[in-house]
Amino acid sequence: MASQRVPRPPRKPADQYHHGDLRRALLQAAVRTIQKNGVESLTLRAVGEELGVSRSALYRHFADKAALLGAVAAEGFRMLRLELLGAWERGGKGQRGFEAMGEAYVRFALQNPWHYRMMFASGFDADASDPALVEDGTNAFQVLVDALVEQQRQGLVRRDDPQALANFIWALVHGIAMLALDGPLQHKGVDVEALTRYAVERLRTGIAV
């Protein structure tokens, strides 16, 4: 299973971080901690100590652990949106682009496992108390909906409700991604990339006009 290593920033005194730099560094440190020791081990104090920043500087960005985890999840949705949009556009915004989106989705999950797990951890995907997270998750999903609407316009996809179609497609690729991340597919010696291509091809025949 592929895994993305998050670079460790050089240790800086708190006053050497610019406003945006510190927030980004805190997110990177949080992902490193989760990757190494699990989400249960993550604390704001430990992240701040790792970076050498004051508690007051830390709490200006994140009120608590939940806020930090929500920010990791929101960042993941923004990253995923860009991956999906790039695949769709490079594929010509048609059938090939749609298939590339499915492959890009699973590839993103495997290359960014800790972001991906936070994106769909219990409570984060539907936490209306975090408007930024809700917005970023909605925007990522909307890329798929928009791609389906465009294919309907081109006469490539059946005229079902685009939201229902998008939920159906998401359930398929998300299932592959989670089975790959949790290990059952690897334990069976399944080629995840080949399975994803096969699933997307079969999906195509199911939703085609």
C-alpha positions as CSV (number, residue, x, y, z in Angstrom):
1,M,0.0,0.0,0.0
2,A,1.4,3.4,-1.0
3,S,1.9,6.0,1.8
4,Q,2.7,9.6,1.6
5,R,5.4,10.8,3.9
6,V,4.8,14.3,5.3
7,P,8.0,16.3,5.5
8,R,9.2,17.4,9.0
9,P,9.7,21.2,9.0
10,P,12.8,22.6,10.7
11,R,12.2,23.6,14.3
12,K,11.5,27.3,14.6
13,P,10.9,29.6,17.5
14,A,7.3,30.7,17.7
15,D,8.0,34.2,16.5
16,Q,9.6,33.0,13.3
17,Y,6.4,31.5,11.9
18,H,4.3,33.6,9.6
19,H,0.5,33.2,10.3
20,G,-0.1,30.8,7.4
21,D,3.1,29.0,7.9
22,L,2.3,28.0,11.4
23,R,-1.1,26.7,10.6
24,R,0.4,24.6,7.8
25,A,3.1,23.3,10.0
26,L,0.6,22.3,12.7
27,L,-1.4,20.3,10.1
28,Q,1.8,18.6,8.9
29,A,2.8,17.8,12.5
30,A,-0.7,16.4,13.3
31,V,-0.6,14.1,10.2
32,R,2.9,12.9,11.2
33,T,1.7,12.1,14.8
34,I,-1.4,10.2,13.5
35,Q,0.7,8.3,11.0
36,K,3.3,7.3,13.6
37,N,1.2,6.7,16.8
38,G,-2.5,6.8,15.8
39,V,-5.2,9.5,16.2
40,E,-5.6,8.7,19.9
41,S,-2.0,9.9,20.6
42,L,-2.6,13.4,19.1
43,T,-2.7,16.3,21.5
44,L,-2.4,20.1,20.8
45,R,0.2,20.4,23.4
46,A,2.4,17.7,21.9
47,V,2.1,19.2,18.4
48,G,3.0,22.6,19.8
49,E,6.0,21.3,21.6
50,E,7.3,19.5,18.5
51,L,7.3,22.8,16.6
52,G,8.5,24.8,19.5
53,V,5.5,27.2,19.5
54,S,3.8,28.8,22.4
55,R,0.3,27.6,23.6
56,S,-1.1,31.1,22.9
57,A,0.1,30.9,19.2
58,L,-1.2,27.3,19.0
59,Y,-4.7,28.2,20.2
60,R,-5.0,31.1,17.9
61,H,-5.3,28.6,15.1
62,F,-7.1,25.6,16.7
63,A,-9.3,25.7,19.8
64,D,-9.0,22.0,20.5
65,K,-8.0,18.6,19.1
66,A,-11.3,18.3,17.3
67,A,-10.7,21.5,15.4
68,L,-7.2,20.3,14.4
69,L,-8.6,17.0,13.2
70,G,-11.3,18.8,11.3
71,A,-8.7,21.0,9.6
72,V,-6.8,17.9,8.5
73,A,-10.0,16.4,7.1
74,A,-10.8,19.7,5.3
75,E,-7.4,19.9,3.8
76,G,-7.8,16.3,2.6
77,F,-11.1,17.2,0.8
78,R,-9.4,20.2,-0.9
79,M,-6.6,18.0,-2.1
80,L,-9.0,15.4,-3.3
81,R,-11.1,18.0,-5.2
82,L,-8.0,19.1,-7.1
83,E,-7.0,15.5,-7.9
84,L,-10.5,14.7,-9.3
85,L,-10.8,18.0,-11.2
86,G,-7.3,17.5,-12.7
87,A,-8.1,13.9,-13.8
88,W,-11.5,15.0,-15.3
89,E,-9.9,17.9,-17.3
90,R,-6.8,16.0,-18.4
91,G,-9.1,13.2,-19.6
92,G,-11.0,15.6,-21.9
93,K,-14.1,16.0,-19.8
94,G,-15.8,12.9,-21.2
95,Q,-15.7,9.2,-20.8
96,R,-12.0,8.9,-20.3
97,G,-12.0,11.8,-17.9
98,F,-14.7,10.1,-15.9
99,E,-12.8,6.8,-15.7
100,A,-9.6,8.7,-14.7
101,M,-11.5,10.3,-11.8
102,G,-12.3,6.9,-10.4
103,E,-8.7,5.9,-10.6
104,A,-7.6,9.2,-9.1
105,Y,-10.0,8.8,-6.2
106,V,-8.6,5.4,-5.1
107,R,-5.0,6.5,-5.8
108,F,-5.5,9.6,-3.6
109,A,-6.7,7.4,-0.7
110,L,-3.7,5.1,-0.9
111,Q,-1.2,8.0,-1.2
112,N,-2.8,10.0,1.6
113,P,-4.2,7.4,4.0
114,W,-4.3,9.6,7.2
115,H,-5.9,12.5,5.5
116,Y,-8.4,10.1,3.9
117,R,-9.2,8.4,7.2
118,M,-9.9,11.7,8.9
119,M,-12.1,12.8,6.0
120,F,-14.5,10.0,6.7
121,A,-13.9,9.4,10.4
122,S,-17.1,9.2,12.4
123,G,-18.6,12.7,12.7
124,F,-16.3,14.6,10.4
125,D,-18.1,13.9,7.2
126,A,-21.3,15.4,8.5
127,D,-20.2,17.8,11.2
128,A,-22.4,20.9,10.6
129,S,-20.6,22.6,13.4
130,D,-17.5,23.0,11.2
131,P,-18.7,25.0,8.2
132,A,-15.3,24.9,6.4
133,L,-15.2,21.1,6.6
134,V,-18.7,20.9,5.3
135,E,-17.9,23.3,2.4
136,D,-14.7,21.5,1.4
137,G,-16.4,18.1,1.5
138,T,-19.3,19.4,-0.5
139,N,-17.0,21.0,-3.1
140,A,-15.1,17.8,-3.6
141,F,-18.3,15.8,-4.1
142,Q,-19.6,18.4,-6.5
143,V,-16.8,17.7,-8.9
144,L,-18.3,14.3,-9.5
145,V,-21.8,15.6,-9.7
146,D,-20.8,18.2,-12.3
147,A,-18.9,15.6,-14.3
148,L,-22.1,13.4,-14.4
149,V,-24.2,16.4,-15.5
150,E,-21.8,17.2,-18.3
151,Q,-21.8,13.6,-19.5
152,Q,-25.6,13.6,-19.4
153,R,-25.5,16.7,-21.6
154,Q,-23.2,14.8,-24.0
155,G,-25.6,11.9,-24.1
156,L,-23.1,9.5,-22.4
157,V,-24.9,8.9,-19.1
158,R,-28.5,8.0,-18.4
159,R,-30.7,10.7,-17.2
160,D,-31.0,9.6,-13.6
161,D,-30.8,12.0,-10.7
162,P,-27.1,13.2,-10.7
163,Q,-27.0,13.2,-6.9
164,A,-28.2,9.5,-6.8
165,L,-25.7,8.6,-9.5
166,A,-22.9,10.3,-7.6
167,N,-23.7,8.5,-4.4
168,F,-23.7,5.2,-6.2
169,I,-20.3,5.9,-7.8
170,W,-18.8,7.2,-4.6
171,A,-20.0,4.1,-2.6
172,L,-18.1,1.9,-5.1
173,V,-14.8,3.7,-5.2
174,H,-14.9,4.4,-1.5
175,G,-15.4,0.8,-0.8
176,I,-12.4,-0.2,-2.9
177,A,-10.3,2.5,-1.2
178,M,-11.2,1.3,2.3
179,L,-10.7,-2.4,1.5
180,A,-7.3,-1.5,0.2
181,L,-6.4,0.7,3.2
182,D,-7.6,-1.8,5.7
183,G,-5.7,-4.7,4.0
184,P,-8.2,-7.4,2.8
185,L,-7.5,-6.7,-0.8
186,Q,-3.7,-6.9,-0.3
187,H,-4.1,-10.0,1.8
188,K,-5.8,-11.7,-1.1
189,G,-3.1,-10.5,-3.5
190,V,-5.5,-8.2,-5.4
191,D,-4.0,-5.6,-7.8
192,V,-5.9,-2.6,-6.5
193,E,-5.2,-0.5,-9.6
194,A,-6.4,-3.2,-11.9
195,L,-9.5,-3.8,-9.8
196,T,-10.3,0.0,-9.8
197,R,-10.0,0.1,-13.6
198,Y,-12.2,-3.0,-13.9
199,A,-14.8,-1.5,-11.5
200,V,-14.9,1.8,-13.3
201,E,-15.3,0.1,-16.7
202,R,-18.2,-2.0,-15.4
203,L,-19.7,1.0,-13.8
204,R,-19.6,2.8,-17.1
205,T,-21.7,0.1,-18.7
206,G,-24.2,0.4,-15.9
207,I,-24.8,4.1,-16.2
208,A,-24.4,4.5,-19.9
209,V,-27.4,5.5,-22.1
